[in-house]
Amino acid sequence: MNNNIDRKTFLSYVGKGAAALAVASAGLGTLDGKVNAASSTANHLFGFKTNKVSGYFEPITPSKEDQLILPKGFKYDVIAAMDDIINQAGEKFGDGSDYNAFFPLEGSNVRGLLVNNHEYTGVFSIGPIKDGKMTADQVQKNLYYQGMSVIEIYRDENGTWKMDTKSKHARRINGFTKFELTGPAKGTAALGGATTAQGTFANCSGGVTLWNTALSCEENYSDTAEVSKLPSTHYGWVVEIDPFDKTYLKKHTALGRFNHENTAMGLAADGRVVVYMGDDVKDACVYKFISKGKFDKSKGRANSALLESGTLYVANLKTGKWIPITLDGVLKAAEGKADVQAKFKTQGDVVTLCQEASRLVGGTPTDRPEDIEISPFDNTVFIAHTNNDNHGNIHGHITRIFEANNDLGALDFDFEIFAAGGRQSGFSSPDNLVFDSDGDLWVVTDISSTSQNKGVYKSFMNNGLFVIPTSGPSKGIALQFASGPVESEMTGPFFTPDEQTLFLSIQHPGEETKDLQNPTSRWPHRSGDLKARAAVVAISGFKLGK
């Protein structure tokens, strides 16, 4: 925490954030926190909405408490926690809560469907694993508790967010749910000729499409596929669901198979759909997909077909080029290597073995690219590179990409290190990102449970949620908004459209528990409950205006 900043006026600075960002991006320098002649022009051009997320907050300091700690004047409601009943069929909320996406019902800011990802299971959902081998019952539970939940939520007359278990939409999507495969790998030998796949799991982050469906990303899928005796090539894809239609379930192979973190969707200048994606592995690459066809708003959900045909690219940070990952390109790069070329017979092979293919064509290995978000103000692209101790990048950084001519469809780019983790910035290991309408970047951190409060991570204490202005006098300076319970990670920040509520997942509290009678965390501290429970919360206290 930089004590030289006037904490109580912090958000009065960032209220000018988008205007400053616009001016800076135009090469005109940055604003100094005062209104100037450029402000109104920038506001108009970039759709800046004045200070919607506001209310002066007193940034908190790091904490080791087994609590979700927020600034004075803010509160949270636990909407759903692991094992809570979500519908009349008795289905249970999964474990490992991650990404959130809120879909309003009839335009409401206080009632809607919440899509929540379930990334993995732990000791509280499937019990201790003895001798490193799951029992048959644990294998089944492992598939059940992963995947996704669609729940209906609302804010009651007292301002408390709750789950409506009578909802006709509420349901689980998990390791048993049948999905349709689309794109170049569908029906190919790489997938054993399959046109459908059983289940989704290892669901990390995701995204919302321009046609109002949810994308979910399969990340660390290998162990579950192996223990469940399922074909590994059926996992590691981007999944699409429609929260309002239980029958709509797709896996899009054109977007490549790797350890997907999230998706960030935008439009190229010519109307084609662009999807940015990170591969959450050390020395992995950054990708973007550009559709063959163009987005047509009038077609609604039929635009999903755009994700079935297009070109997948990988970033070369040394040259500032997006390199196509095509069969021709891979075979050319592998000339003289018959054993490598033998792996790649079709584009289906290329997208299935995407990590190898991307390195062959010249993709740059990076430091665990996790969440990627497109700035709503200037089309710059922010990437959370969480860390990579293989190369001494212990605390990670946030990269900002500038596409040529601000066109998301461009194949040339430049970049900068927008913010670096470490003692100087007060945060370590950035993970999920989300923008508010002031252009400020909200960042959650992902210090592993085994590293929290130890060694070089000691000063950061538990994982946190931070706000970082993208311009102005406090550009790049992180102020802490929340601190998570013991051994937890906060994930999936997502605002309601009016930005009066922030949804946030509390993932794996008490993750290092070995003895269920003596858990390292008991959050959310339900009466008589020994279990720690992954959950999604609704944070309120944001005020409109200054």
C-alpha positions in Angstrom: 0.0 0.0 0.0 1.4 3.4 -1.0 0.6 5.6 2.0 1.4 8.7 0.0 -2.0 8.3 -1.7 -5.0 10.0 -0.2 -7.1 6.9 0.4 -10.4 8.6 0.8 -10.1 10.4 -2.5 -8.8 7.4 -4.4 -11.9 6.9 -6.4 -12.3 10.5 -7.2 -9.0 10.2 -9.1 -10.1 7.1 -10.9 -13.4 8.6 -11.8 -11.4 10.4 -14.5 -9.8 7.1 -15.5 -11.3 6.5 -18.9 -10.8 10.0 -20.1 -7.2 9.8 -19.0 -6.8 6.4 -20.7 -8.2 7.8 -23.9 -5.9 10.8 -24.0 -2.9 8.6 -23.1 -3.7 6.1 -25.8 -3.9 9.0 -28.3 -0.3 10.0 -27.5 -1.4 13.2 -25.7 0.0 12.4 -22.3 -1.9 11.6 -19.1 -4.3 13.6 -17.1 -3.3 14.9 -13.7 -6.5 14.2 -11.9 -8.0 17.5 -12.8 -10.6 18.2 -15.5 -9.1 19.6 -18.6 -10.2 20.5 -22.1 -9.6 17.0 -23.4 -12.0 15.3 -20.9 -15.3 15.9 -22.6 -14.0 14.8 -26.0 -12.5 11.6 -24.6 -15.7 10.9 -22.6 -17.8 11.2 -25.7 -15.5 9.1 -27.9 -15.0 6.3 -25.5 -18.4 6.0 -23.9 -17.1 7.0 -20.4 -19.8 6.7 -17.7 -18.8 9.0 -14.9 -17.9 7.3 -11.7 -20.5 4.5 -11.7 -18.4 2.3 -9.4 -17.7 4.8 -6.6 -18.2 5.5 -3.0 -15.0 6.4 -1.3 -13.5 3.2 0.2 -10.8 2.9 2.8 -8.4 0.3 1.3 -7.7 -2.5 3.7 -4.3 -3.9 4.7 -3.2 -7.5 4.2 -4.7 -10.0 6.6 -4.1 -13.6 7.8 -7.6 -14.0 9.3 -10.0 -16.8 8.3 -12.5 -14.2 7.1 -13.5 -12.4 3.9 -12.6 -8.9 4.9 -14.0 -5.8 3.0 -13.6 -2.0 3.4 -15.8 -0.2 5.9 -19.3 0.3 4.5 -19.3 -2.9 2.4 -20.9 -6.2 3.2 -21.2 -9.7 1.6 -23.9 -12.3 1.4 -23.1 -16.0 0.8 -25.4 -16.9 -2.1 -24.5 -20.5 -2.5 -21.8 -22.8 -1.0 -20.6 -26.3 -1.8 -23.4 -28.8 -1.2 -26.2 -26.3 -1.0 -29.4 -27.5 -2.8 -29.9 -25.4 -5.9 -33.2 -26.6 -7.3 -36.3 -28.7 -6.7 -34.5 -31.8 -8.1 -32.1 -31.6 -5.2 -29.0 -31.0 -7.2 -26.1 -29.6 -5.2 -23.8 -26.6 -5.7 -20.4 -27.9 -6.8 -16.9 -27.4 -5.3 -14.1 -25.2 -6.4 -16.2 -22.1 -7.3 -14.5 -20.0 -9.9 -15.8 -17.8 -12.7 -19.1 -16.0 -12.4 -21.4 -14.5 -15.0 -24.7 -12.7 -14.2 -27.5 -12.8 -16.8 -30.3 -10.4 -15.8 -33.9 -11.6 -16.0 -36.1 -9.1 -17.9 -33.3 -6.5 -17.6 -33.3 -6.6 -13.8 -30.2 -5.7 -11.7 -31.6 -7.5 -8.7 -32.8 -10.8 -10.2 -31.0 -13.0 -12.7 -29.2 -16.2 -13.5 -25.7 -16.7 -12.2 -23.4 -19.1 -14.0 -20.7 -20.4 -11.7 -17.8 -22.6 -12.7 -16.5 -25.5 -10.5 -12.8 -26.0 -11.1 -11.9 -29.0 -8.9 -12.7 -30.9 -5.8 -11.1 -31.1 -2.4 -11.1 -32.9 0.9 -14.4 -31.3 1.9 -16.4 -32.6 -1.1 -14.9 -36.0 -1.8 -13.0 -36.8 1.4 -9.3 -37.7 1.9 -7.7 -39.7 -0.9 -5.8 -42.6 0.6 -2.5 -43.8 -0.9 -3.1 -41.4 -3.8 -5.9 -43.4 -5.3 -9.5 -42.5 -5.5 -12.2 -45.0 -4.6 -15.0 -45.7 -7.1 -17.3 -43.4 -5.1 -14.7 -40.7 -5.1 -14.3 -40.9 -8.8 -18.1 -40.4 -9.2 -18.1 -37.5 -6.7 -15.2 -35.9 -8.5 -17.1 -35.8 -11.7 -20.3 -34.6 -10.0 -18.8 -31.7 -8.0 -16.9 -30.2 -11.0 -18.4 -28.4 -14.0 -20.9 -25.6 -13.7 -24.0 -24.4 -11.8 -26.7 -22.3 -13.2 -28.7 -20.7 -10.3 -31.3 -18.1 -10.1 -30.6 -15.3 -7.6 -32.3 -12.2 -6.3 -31.9 -9.3 -3.9 -34.7 -9.2 -1.4 -36.4 -6.1 0.2 -33.7 -6.0 2.9 -30.9 -5.8 0.4 -29.8 -9.4 0.9 -28.8 -11.6 -2.0 -30.4 -15.1 -2.0 -30.8 -18.2 -4.2 -34.2 -19.1 -5.6 -34.3 -22.9 -5.5 -37.7 -23.0 -7.2 -36.2 -21.6 -10.4 -37.0 -23.5 -13.6 -33.5 -22.6 -14.9 -31.4 -23.8 -12.0 -29.3 -26.9 -12.8 -26.0 -28.6 -12.7 -23.7 -29.2 -15.6 -20.9 -31.6 -14.8 -18.7 -34.5 -15.7 -21.8 -36.6 -16.8 -23.4 -34.0 -19.1 -23.4 -34.7 -22.8 -21.8 -32.1 -25.1 -21.8 -31.6 -28.8 -18.4 -31.2 -30.4 -18.0 -28.5 -33.1 -15.2 -27.4 -35.4 -12.2 -29.0 -37.1 -11.5 -31.8 -34.5 -15.1 -33.0 -34.5 -15.3 -36.6 -35.7 -11.6 -36.8 -36.4 -9.1 -39.6 -35.4 -7.6 -37.2 -32.9 -10.9 -37.5 -30.9 -11.4 -41.1 -31.7 -14.1 -40.2 -34.2 -16.3 -38.7 -31.6 -18.9 -36.1 -32.3 -20.0 -35.8 -28.7 -18.2 -35.8 -25.4 -19.1 -36.9 -21.9 -19.1 -34.0 -19.4 -17.0 -30.9 -18.7 -14.7 -30.5 -15.7 -11.7 -28.5 -14.5 -13.8 -25.4 -15.4 -11.7 -22.4 -14.5 -12.7 -19.0 -15.8 -14.8 -18.1 -18.9 -16.6 -15.3 -20.6 -19.9 -14.0 -22.0 -20.5 -14.0 -25.7 -21.9 -11.1 -27.8 -25.0 -13.2 -28.2 -25.6 -13.7 -24.4 -24.4 -17.2 -23.8 -21.6 -18.3 -21.4 -18.2 -19.7 -22.3 -16.4 -21.9 -19.8 -12.8 -23.0 -20.0 -11.5 -26.5 -19.2 -8.1 -26.0 -17.6 -6.3 -28.7 -15.6 -8.3 -31.6 -16.9 -5.7 -34.4 -17.2 -6.0 -36.0 -13.8 -9.8 -36.2 -13.8 -9.8 -37.6 -17.3 -7.3 -40.3 -16.4 -8.9 -41.4 -13.1 -12.3 -41.5 -14.8 -11.0 -43.4 -17.7 -12.2 -40.8 -20.2 -10.4 -39.9 -23.4 -8.1 -36.9 -22.6 -8.6 -35.3 -26.0 -12.3 -34.7 -25.2 -11.2 -32.1 -22.6 -9.2 -28.9 -22.6 -11.7 -27.1 -24.8 -13.9 -24.0 -24.5 -17.4 -24.9 -23.6 -20.5 -22.9 -24.5 -23.8 -23.1 -22.7 -27.0 -21.1 -22.8 -28.2 -20.3 -19.2 -31.8 -20.1 -20.5 -31.8 -23.3 -22.5 -30.8 -26.6 -20.9 -30.3 -28.3 -24.2 -27.7 -26.0 -25.6 -24.2 -27.6 -24.8 -21.2 -27.3 -27.1 -17.4 -27.7 -27.1 -15.7 -25.5 -29.7 -12.6 -27.2 -31.0 -11.6 -24.3 -33.4 -10.5 -22.4 -30.3 -7.8 -25.0 -29.6 -7.1 -27.5 -26.8 -4.9 -26.4 -24.0 -5.1 -25.5 -20.3 -7.6 -22.7 -20.9 -8.0 -20.0 -18.3 -10.7 -17.7 -19.8 -12.0 -16.1 -22.9 -12.3 -12.4 -23.8 -14.5 -11.7 -26.8 -14.6 -8.6 -29.0 -15.1 -7.5 -32.6 -12.5 -6.7 -35.2 -12.9 -3.5 -37.2 -14.5 -5.4 -40.0 -17.1 -7.2 -37.8 -15.4 -10.5 -37.3 -15.5 -12.1 -33.8 -12.2 -12.1 -31.9 -11.6 -14.3 -28.9 -8.4 -13.9 -26.7 -7.3 -16.9 -24.6 -4.5 -17.7 -22.1 -2.9 -21.1 -21.4 -2.4 -21.3 -17.6 0.9 -23.3 -17.7 4.5 -22.2 -17.1 6.1 -21.3 -20.4 2.8 -21.3 -22.3 1.5 -19.0 -25.0 -1.2 -16.4 -25.6 -3.8 -17.0 -28.3 -6.5 -15.3 -30.2 -9.1 -16.7 -32.6 -10.6 -14.7 -35.4 -13.8 -16.0 -37.0 -14.2 -16.5 -40.7 -17.6 -14.8 -40.8 -18.9 -11.6 -39.3 -21.1 -10.9 -36.3 -24.7 -10.1 -37.1 -26.6 -9.0 -34.0 -30.0 -9.8 -35.6 -29.0 -13.5 -35.7 -28.8 -13.8 -31.9 -27.5 -17.2 -30.7 -27.0 -18.4 -34.3 -23.8 -16.3 -34.2 -22.3 -19.2 -32.2 -21.5 -20.8 -35.6 -18.8 -18.2 -35.9 -16.8 -20.1 -33.3 -16.7 -23.2 -35.5 -14.8 -21.7 -38.4 -11.9 -19.3 -38.4 -8.1 -18.9 -37.7 -6.4 -19.6 -34.4 -3.3 -17.4 -33.8 -0.5 -17.4 -31.3 1.4 -14.4 -30.1 5.1 -13.9 -30.8 6.1 -11.2 -28.4 9.6 -10.8 -29.9 8.3 -9.7 -33.3 4.9 -8.3 -32.3 3.1 -10.7 -34.7 0.1 -13.0 -34.4 1.1 -16.2 -36.1 -1.5 -18.5 -37.6 -1.6 -22.0 -36.3 -2.5 -23.9 -39.4 -1.6 -27.3 -40.8 0.5 -25.9 -43.5 2.4 -23.7 -41.1 3.0 -26.5 -38.6 4.2 -28.9 -41.4 6.6 -26.3 -42.8 8.0 -25.6 -39.3 8.5 -29.3 -38.8 10.3 -29.9 -42.1 13.0 -32.6 -41.6 11.3 -34.0 -38.5 9.3 -36.9 -39.8 8.2 -38.0 -36.3 6.7 -34.6 -35.6 5.1 -34.2 -39.0 3.4 -37.6 -38.5 1.4 -36.2 -35.6 -0.2 -33.6 -37.8 -2.4 -34.9 -40.6 -5.4 -32.5 -40.3 -6.3 -29.2 -38.8 -8.1 -31.3 -36.2 -4.7 -32.7 -35.1 -3.4 -29.1 -35.0 -6.1 -27.8 -32.6 -6.0 -30.9 -30.5 -2.2 -30.8 -30.1 -2.3 -27.0 -29.9 0.4 -26.4 -27.3 3.0 -28.3 -29.4 1.7 -26.7 -32.7 1.9 -23.2 -31.3 5.5 -23.6 -30.2 6.4 -25.1 -33.6 5.1 -22.0 -35.5 6.9 -19.6 -33.2 4.6 -18.8 -30.3 6.4 -17.1 -27.4 6.5 -19.0 -24.1 5.3 -16.8 -21.3 4.7 -16.8 -17.5 1.4 -18.5 -17.0 -1.0 -16.3 -19.0 -4.3 -16.5 -17.0 -7.1 -14.1 -17.3 -7.3 -11.8 -20.4 -9.6 -8.8 -20.7 -10.2 -6.2 -23.4 -10.4 -2.7 -22.2 -13.9 -1.3 -23.0 -12.4 2.1 -23.7 -9.6 1.7 -26.1 -9.3 -2.0 -27.2 -6.0 -2.6 -25.4 -5.8 -6.1 -24.1 -4.7 -6.9 -20.5 -3.1 -10.2 -19.6 -2.5 -11.5 -16.1 0.8 -13.3 -16.2 0.5 -14.9 -12.8 4.1 -16.0 -12.2 6.8 -18.4 -13.3 9.5 -19.4 -10.8 11.3 -21.3 -13.6 12.6 -17.9 -14.7 12.6 -16.0 -11.5 9.3 -14.2 -12.1 8.0 -14.9 -8.6 5.3 -12.3 -8.3 4.0 -12.1 -11.9 2.9 -9.1 -13.9 0.1 -7.7 -16.0 0.9 -7.2 -19.7 -1.0 -4.7 -21.9 -1.2 -5.4 -25.6 -1.7 -2.5 -28.1 -3.2 -3.9 -31.4 -2.2 -2.1 -34.6 -4.7 0.7 -35.3 -6.6 -0.3 -32.2 -8.1 -3.1 -34.3 -8.7 -6.4 -32.5 -8.4 -8.1 -35.9 -4.9 -6.8 -36.5 -2.0 -9.2 -36.9 0.6 -6.8 -35.5 0.9 -5.5 -32.0 3.1 -3.8 -29.4 3.0 -4.3 -25.6 4.0 -3.0 -22.3 4.3 -4.3 -18.7 1.4 -2.4 -17.2 2.0 -3.5 -13.6 4.4 -5.8 -11.9 3.7 -7.8 -8.7 6.0 -7.5 -5.8 6.6 -5.6 -2.5 6.6 -2.3 -4.4 3.1 -2.8 -5.7 1.5 -4.7 -2.7 0.2 -7.6 -4.7 1.6 -10.9 -6.0 0.5 -13.4 -8.6 -2.4 -11.6 -10.5 -5.1 -13.9 -11.8 -8.7 -12.9 -12.8 -9.3 -9.4 -14.1 -12.4 -7.3 -14.6 -12.9 -3.7 -15.7 -15.4 -1.3 -14.2 -17.0 1.5 -16.2 -14.3 4.0 -15.0 -11.7 2.0 -16.7 -10.2 0.7 -13.5 -8.9 -2.8 -13.3 -10.0 -5.2 -10.5 -7.5 -7.9 -9.9 -7.6 -11.0 -7.7 -4.4 -12.8 -6.7 -3.4 -16.5 -6.9 -0.6 -17.1 -4.4 -0.7 -20.9 -3.9 -2.0 -22.2 -0.6 1.4 -23.8 0.1 3.2 -20.5 -0.3 0.8 -18.1 1.5 2.3 -16.3 4.5 5.7 -17.9 3.8 9.1 -16.7 2.5 8.9 -14.0 -0.1 5.1 -14.2 0.0 4.9 -13.4 3.7 4.1 -9.7 3.4 1.1 -10.3 1.1 -0.6 -12.6 3.6 -3.8 -14.1 2.3 -4.9 -13.7 -1.3 -6.6 -10.4 -2.1 -8.8 -8.4 -4.4 -7.2 -5.1 -5.6 -8.2 -2.1 -7.7 -5.7 -0.7 -10.1 -6.4 2.5 -12.1 -5.3 2.3 -15.8 -4.5 6.0 -16.0 -4.2 9.2 -14.0 -2.0 10.0 -11.0 -2.5 6.6 -9.4 -2.1 4.6 -12.7 -0.7 1.2 -12.0 -0.9 1.5 -8.2 -2.9 -1.3 -6.5 -5.2 -0.6 -3.5 -6.5 -3.6 -1.7 -10.3 -4.0 -1.5 -10.7 -7.5 0.0 -8.8 -10.2 1.7 -9.8 -13.8 1.5 -10.1 -16.6 4.2 -7.2 -18.9 5.1 -5.7 -20.8 2.1 -8.4 -19.5 -0.3 -8.2 -17.9 -3.6 -10.8 -15.3 -4.7 -12.0 -15.8 -8.2 -14.5 -14.8 -10.9 -15.2 -11.1 -10.1 -18.3 -10.0 -12.0 -20.4 -6.8 -11.6 -24.2 -6.5 -12.2 -24.9 -4.0 -15.0 -25.6 -1.2 -12.6 -22.3 -2.0 -10.7 -24.1 -2.0 -7.4 -23.2 -5.6 -6.7 -19.9 -7.5 -7.2 -20.1 -11.3 -7.4 -17.0 -13.1 -6.2 -16.1 -16.7 -5.6 -14.2 -17.9 -2.6 -12.3 -20.9 -3.8 -10.7 -23.7 -1.7 -10.7 -22.2 1.8 -8.8 -24.6 4.1 -7.2 -26.3 1.0 -4.3 -27.7 3.0 -6.6 -29.5 5.5 -5.5 -33.1 6.2 -7.7 -33.9 9.2 -11.4 -33.2 8.7 -11.9 -32.8 12.4 -9.3 -30.0 12.5 -9.7 -28.0 9.3 -7.4 -25.1 8.6 -10.4 -23.0 7.7 -14.1 -23.1 8.6 -15.2 -20.3 6.4 -18.1 -19.4 5.8 -18.4 -20.3 9.5 -21.8 -21.8 9.5 -23.1 -22.7 12.9 -22.1 -26.2 13.9 -20.3 -26.8 10.6 -16.7 -28.1 10.6 -16.4 -27.9 6.9 -14.8 -25.1 4.9 -16.9 -24.5 1.8 -16.2 -23.0 -1.6 -18.9 -20.4 -2.3 -20.0 -17.5 -4.3 -20.8 -14.2 -2.5 -22.5 -10.9 -3.5 -20.7 -7.8 -2.3 -22.7 -4.6 -1.9 -22.0 -1.1 -0.6 -21.1 0.6 -3.9 -22.7 4.0 -4.2 -23.6 6.0 -7.3 -22.2 9.5 -7.6 -19.6 11.2 -5.5 
